[in-house]
Amino acid sequence: MPRTRTFAAAAVAAASLALGIAAAAPASATTTNTTCTTWSDSNTFGGYCSEGGTYFRAVAKCNNGQTVYGDLRRVGGGTWSYAYCTSVNSSLYGGNIAIA
């Protein structure tokens, strides 16, 4: 039974992250057991997490006030997540990594 609860909790966390309602930590902060690297330019925020959590995604706050989300990626999976403010006709104000 504990195994089922763990799987269910992970599924709920992943679903919340996919919907963009998970709490996001600042990219410059390292939370317990989380190792992430970030990159940005004037329009894009990206990140990669090598350990900690199960999934992550880049979250960009754009100068027009909108928030955009990168693709959900598996931690340690070797793939970066990028959030593009150009998708909402804006430039980057700031960003962070959301981890589940």
N, C-alpha and C positions, 0 to 999 in steps of 0.2 A: 504493500500500500504506500509506503513512503516514496517509492520510485514513481508511482503515478502522480503523487502530489508535486514532486519536483518537476516532472514533465509538464503538468498542468500550469504550474507557476511560470515556467519558462515560456510556455505558449502564450499565456496572458501578457507577459512582459514583451514578447516579440510582437504580438498584435497591437499593444499600446504604442510601441515604437513605430510600427508601420503606419499607424494612424496619426502620428505626430503629436501624441499627447504625453509622451514620457518626459520626465525632467531631464534637462540637459545641463551638463557641467561645462564650465568655460574650458576652451581648448588648452589654455595655458596651465590649467590646474590638473594635477594628477591625483585621482581618487584612489582609494585603497585597491591594490592589486590591479591597477589599470595602467597600461603603457600605450600612449597614443602619440603620433607624430602628425603635425598639421602643416598645411601649405595654403597660401592665398595670393591672389593678385587683385587688381582693381575691380574685378567682376565675379570672382569665383573663390569659394572656400572648400578645401578638401582635407581629408584626414584618413589615417590608417591606424588601427589598433592591433597590436600584436599579442596582447594578453589582457585578461580581465573581462568579465561579462561574457555574453554569448554573441550578441549582435551589436553593431554600431552604425551610425550614419552621420554625415556632415549636415549641419544646420547653418544656413546663412541668413543673416538679417540684412535686408537691402535698404538703400538710402530712401526708397519710396515708402518705407514702413512695412513692406511685406516680408514674410519669412518663407524661404524655400528649403526643401529637403533633398539631400542626396539619396542615392539608392541604399537600401538596407544591405549591409555586408556582414559576413561572419568574421568574428574576431580571429585573427591569425590566419585568415584565408588567403592572404597575399594580394588582395584587391583593395584599392582606395575607393572612397566614396566622395563624390564632388557635388556641391550645391551651386547652381548657376543663377546669379541675379539677372543675367541677360534674359532668362526665361520669363521674367516679369518686367522687362524693359527698364532695368535699373542697374546700379553698380553696388558693390559690396560695402556695407557699413561695418560689419563684424561677423564673427562666426564662432561656432563651438561644435563639440562632438556629443551626440546623444548615445548613451550606452545602456543596453538592457542585458 
